[in-house]
Amino acid sequence: MDDAMHLRKPDRVPVAPLTVHFYPTRVRGISNRDAMYQPEKTFQAWAQAVVRHNWDAAPSGIASLPPARPLEILGLKQFQWPGGDLADSMPFQWVEAEYMKQDEYDEMLADPNGFTIRKLWPRISTTLATVSGMIQTALPPLLPVSHAHTLPSFLASFISQSGMEGLFSKALELAEEHRKNRRIASGYVIEMMNRGFPIHWATATVHAFDYISDFLRGLKGTSLDMYRVPDKLLAAIDELTPHMTGAGVTGAERAKNKGVFVPLHRGAAGFMSDKQFAKFYWPGFKALIWGLIDAGLTPIPFFEGDYTPRLEYLRELPPGKVVGHFDQVDRKRAKRLIGDVMCFWGNVPAALMVTGTPQQVKDQVKELIDTFGDNGGLIVDSTMGIPDESKEENVQALTDAVHEYGAA
């Protein structure tokens, strides 16, 4: 894996999923609801899938499939999940909305923390919304009450406000769930490492544009912002980019894993024009990637959608430092333009994994090896990791094909 990631020719082309969600649990007869509410079952199924298909690395844990209970405790409105608002067999879904209004850019930029606490948290969480009135009110001066005569009564009055006791109860419940889930996830990682399956990434961060579009303004909102308030959008990207970089660096340091997953949502062809990409997306992306590289990390951007028109830009990245996982792209053009720049990860079509035959999957893998395998910069996978509804024999065909065609 390490050789392929850094454009060194390995003994054999590796095969590993960028991520998995419900495929391993589904083939074991575990419902999507149980997969999210009982993470111990999920990680056991993931470990079985890694061994069963003999992947060369194991998929990351909680970052790929969040447990449901923390979402439930906070009453998060941005997420829907099986066993919550969705049927037990459904996958989780993102609920996109304008959680920040267009006229709130200045407020957010002037005081990001204050805006987050007073406006954003109550909008995205029913648990935090119960104390929205308290959050709107500025705290009184703390120094005059910070002594033994007044501090006990001040804190007691603060905690006993309407909604606060419930919030503290939820916070304790959330902390317990966090400890439990981290313990389960750590056990999975240790098991995989002990059995010889490395974890290729353990933390993630996002492009500042995607953060704004995914979590604050929505696709409609940012699409309008590029025309109506472009300067404010650019200012927000500039403000958030160091924080997005810092989140990736901090997460990688805590996990002691140099891989940083960067899902890219709005930069593909069809979401914005080439001119808009050059102005609103590429500078922030390049700054994020270079920031991670300068910290000694390996960025793993997931180029969701069609990135064929963006390949010329990717040539500017430093050779052997970035691992690109591709969804849709012209393979031959990618080989010509970035074959000496970055490892190519992917991109056996998801539809083929679900509806095709093992031989069709093998033919796709052979084409990938014939195209990218000469310099070693190839890792085989489907377009976005293993699709939930993949046929088990098609997933096995990925491994069988690299063992048949991928030797040096």
N, C-alpha and C positions, 0 to 999 in steps of 0.2 A: 504494500500500500504506500509506504513512504517513498520508495523508488518511483512508482508511477506518479505520485503527487508532484514530485520535483523533477519530472522529465528525465529520470534515469531508467534505463531498460531493466525491468525485473526478470526473474526466471520465468514468470508466467503472468499474463494479463490478469489482474485481480477482478473479483466480482464482489460487490457489496452494495446494499441499499443505502442511499442517502438517509432515508428515514422510513419508518413504517408506522401505520396507525392501527387499523383493525384487522389486517390480513392474518397475523399469527393467531389471534384469538378466534377469529371467525372459523378458520380451518380446524380449531380445537373445539368448536361448538359452544364457545363462550359468547354471550350476547354483547353488543356494544355497550349496553348499560353496565353490565358487570365489569367490562374492561375498564370503564372509567371510575366506577365506584369501588372496585376491588383490585387495586394496582398490583397486589401480590400475584394474582392470577395472570395479569397482563405480562409482567416481567418473566414469569415462569414460561408462558407461551412464547415470548420473544426468545428466550434462551433456547427453547426447544427448536424454534425455527432456524436460529443461527446454526445449530449443530446439524439439524435435518438437512439443510441446503448447503452446508459446508461453505458459508460465506467467509470471505477473508477479513471481515471486520464486523463488529456488532453495532446495531443502530443505537443512537443515543436514547436516553430515557425520558424523564418527565418533560424535557423541552419539546419532545415530539408529540406526546399524548398527555395533556394535563389531567390530573385526577379531578373528579367531579366535586368532591366534598368542599374544597376551598372555594370553588366557584359558587357553590350553593350557600355556603356560610356568608359570603359577601353579597349574595344576591346580584351577581354581575349581569347587567343587561346586554353587554356586548357579545355574549356567548350564549348559545343554546346547545344542549347536549342530551343524549339519550338517557331517559329516566328523569329528566327535568321537564323541559317544554316539548321534547321530542319523544317519539316512540322508541322502544328499547333497541330496535334494529337499525335506527338511523345513525349516520355519522354526526359528529358535532358540526356546528355551523357558526359562522361569524355574522353578527348583526351590525351592518354598517349604517351610520347615521351621522348627522352634523352635531357631534358632541361639543364642538366649539363653533360659535357663529362667526361669520365673516368679519363682523365689526368688533370682534374680541381679540384680533391679532395684537393690537397695541397693548391691551391689558395683559395678555399672556407673555409678551416679550418684556414688558416692564417688570413683571413680578411672576415668573413662572411657578414658583412654589405656592404663592398665594392664590393664583388662578387655579392651580390644580386642586388645592384643598377646598376653596370656597365654591368653585363652579364645576370642575370636571368630576371629582369624586362623587358628589351627590347625584350627578347625571348618569353615571355608569353603574352605581351600586345602590341597591335598596337599603342595605345595612347602613351605609354612610349617609344616605338621604335622611334617615331618621334624626340625625343630629345636624342637619343642614342649617337650622336656625342658629345653633351655637357656633357653627363654623363661620357663619357670616359675620359674627360679632368679634371685634378685635379684643384681644386679651388686655386686661388692665395692667398697669405697671406692676411687675413682679418683685422688684427689689424691696419695696416697702413692706411687703407681706412675707418676706423670706426670712423669718426668724421663729424661734420656738413658740412664741406666744400666739402667733397668727397663722403659721403655715398649716398646722393640722386642720383648722376649721376652714381655711381657704380651699385646700385640696378636697376636703370632704364635701364642701358646697359645690365645687366644680364637678366632682365625680357624680354627685347625686342629682345633677340637672336631668331634666327629662331626656331620656334616650341614652344617657351616658353609661348607666349601669348595664344596659343591654349591649352597648357597644363593647364594653370591657369584657363581658361574658363571651361575645362572639370572638373577640380578639384572642382570648385564652383557648377557645375551641380551635381557632385557626392555627395557633401556635402548635397545639398538640397534633393536628393533622399534618402540619408541615414537618414536624419531627418524624412522625411515622412514615410519611411518604419518602422523605430523604433517606431514612434507614433502609427502606425496601429498595429504593433506587441504587443506593450504595452497594447493597448486597448483590444486586444484579451485575453491576460494573465489576466488582471483585470476582464474582464467579466467572464472568466472561474473560477477564484478563488471566485468571488462573488456568483457564482452559485453552489459552492461546489465541483469543479473539480480541484484538484491540478495539477501543472505542475511538472512532476517527474524529468526532467533535463532541463537545459536552456543553457548549454554551452558544448562544445566538445573539445577534443584534440586527438592527434594520437600518436601511437608508433613511435619512431624515425626511426626504420627500414622502417615502412610504409611511413613515410614522405619522406624519400630518394627514396623509390621505386615508390610511387605514383606520387610525385611532381617533382623529380629531374632526376632520372636515368631510370625509367620505370622498368617493370618486367624483361625484357630481360637484361637490364643493371645491375640490382642488382644480377640477377642470375649469370651473368658472373663475377661480382665483388667478389662474395663469393669464386671464384676459382682464379681469376687473381690478385686482390688487396684486400685480406681479411683484412689486417691490416689497410688499409685506410678506408674501410667500417666500421670496428669496432671503429676506432677513430672518425668517423663522428657520429656514434650512441652515443658514449660517450659524444661528444660535444653537440648534440642536445637534449639528454634526459632531462637535467635540464630545457631547454627552453620549451619543450613539457609539462613538469610538471607545470612549471610556467604559461603557457598559460591556463591550466585547472584551476589552483588556482585563477588566476586573473579574468577569465571569471565567475567563480562561485561567487566570491566576488561581482563583479559588478551586477550580476543577483540576488544576495541574494537567491541562490538556491544551495543546497549541492550536487545535482546529476551532475555527469560529464560523458557524453557519450564518449566512446572510441571505435570507429569502428576499427576492426582488419582485415587486408586484406591479408597479405602474410604468416601468421603463420600457416594456416590450412594444414592438410595433403594434399599432392599433389603439394604444392608450394615449399616445402623444405623437406629434409630428417629429421629424428629424430635427427641425429648428428648436422645438420645445425641449427635446431631449438634450441638445447641446447647451441650452440655457439653464434649464431647471433640474436636470437629473445627473448628467455626467460629472459636473464639477463636484457635487456632494458625494457621489459614488467614488470618484477617484480619491477624494480626501479621506473617506472612510477606509478604503482598501489600503492606501499608503500608511495611514495611521496604525492599522493593525500590523502591517508588515514591519514598520519601524519598531513596534513593540516585540518583534521576534515571533509573531504568530502567523498562522496559515489561514488566510481568508478562503472560505468555501461558499462563494456566491451561487445561489440557485437562480438561474436565468429562466424565470417562468414566462411562458408565452414565446412568441417568435422573436429571436434575437439576431436573425440574419442581418437586418439593416444596421445593427450596432457593432458588428464585428470589427469594422475599421477603428472604432474607438478603443476596443479591447486590446488592440495592438500596442497601445501606449503603456500597458501594464508591464512590470518587470518580469522577465522570463523566469519560470520555475518557482515562482513565489505564490501563485494563485491557482486554486483548483476550481474549475468552472463546471457546475452541474447544469446540463442543458435539457430543456423541455422540448422546444421545437427550434430547429436550425437547419440550414443547408449544410450537410456534413462536409461535402467536398470543399465548399467555400471556407468553412471553419478550419479545415485542415490547412488550406492554403494561407489563410490570414493569421491564425493564432496557433497553429500546430507547434510552433517553436516558442510559444509564449506561455501557454498554460495547459495543464492536464485536462483532458476532456472526460467528463463523467456523465454517464447516461447512455443513450436516450432511446432504448427500445420502447416503441409506442405503448402507452397504457392500454389503449383499446385492444391491442394485440395480446397483451397479457391476460385480458379478461375474456376475449372472444376467439382468439386465434388457437393455433395448434403448437405443440412443442417444436415441430420442424420449422414452422414460420418464425418462431422465436430464435431458434438456432441460426436461421438464415440471416436474421437481423444482427445477431452477435458477430457472425462471421464477417458481415459487411463492415461493422464497426472496427473489428480487428484489422481487416484489410486496409481500412482507411487511416486509422490512427495508431496502430500497433507497432509501426516500424521504429519509432523513437521511444516507445515505452510510456508515453503520456496518455494512457487510457485506463479507465475503470468502468466496468460494465454494470449497468443498472437499467431500470425502466426510466420513464421520463421524470418521475417525481418520487423516487423510491418505489416500493412495491404497492400497487393499487390494492385497495381493500378487497375487491371482488376477483382478484387474480385466481386463475386455476393453479392448483398446487403443482401440477405437472409442468406448467409453463414457467413457474418460478424455478423449479428444478432444472429446466432446460437452460436457463441462464448459466448455471454452474457447469452443467454438462458441456455446454458449448465452449466455455473458456478452457476447460480441461482438454477438449478435443482440438481446438484451433489456436489457443492462446499461448502455447509454450514458445520460449525464445528460440 
